Amino acid sequence: MEPLRNRATPAGGAWKRGWGRVKFHTIAAFIIASVVSAPLCADPVTVPSGQPVEFLDMIWDQPGPGLFYRYRFVAPEIGQQGREFSDVAGDLEFLCNQYALPRVAETGPQPSQIVISLSSAPLEFGQADPDIVQFFEAYSVENGRCIWEVF
């Protein structure tokens, strides 16, 4: 038989093994972020201007005063003649009210702001490309409606 050894708890507490090292909320946040940032559908979205628009993804986080939801769409014609910002601004508001708001109700916590973006080609969030046109608008949510904010 092996003699008993002095097995005092190390400085800083006992060692944790396996999943005990990772907190549950960290795992849950990773899973939610993975699912939420994945494309929810690839179907075309009909907008008032008639331009082709497809949902890219939805990203959420808490930068500053509250929860933000970012709905990102690809609209290959933006930036071209007849598809400048003033021509498609109504599409951004439409996408907030008719696309984002119904999905926010199903997502969970209500955001303090929704940002709608259109890009002429898919682009990783936070990246810039001089060949890709991007339009953004921010909206607060009040009484079940998107209210335009100066972005």
ABEGO torsion letter per residue (X at the ends): XBBBBBBBBBBGEBBBBEAAABBAAAAAAAAAAAAAABBABABBBBBAAGBBBBBABBBBBBBEAEBBBBBBBBBAABGBBGABAAAAAAAAAAAAAAAAAAAAAAAEBBBABBBBBBBABBBBBGBBBAABBBBBBBBBBBGGBBBBBBX
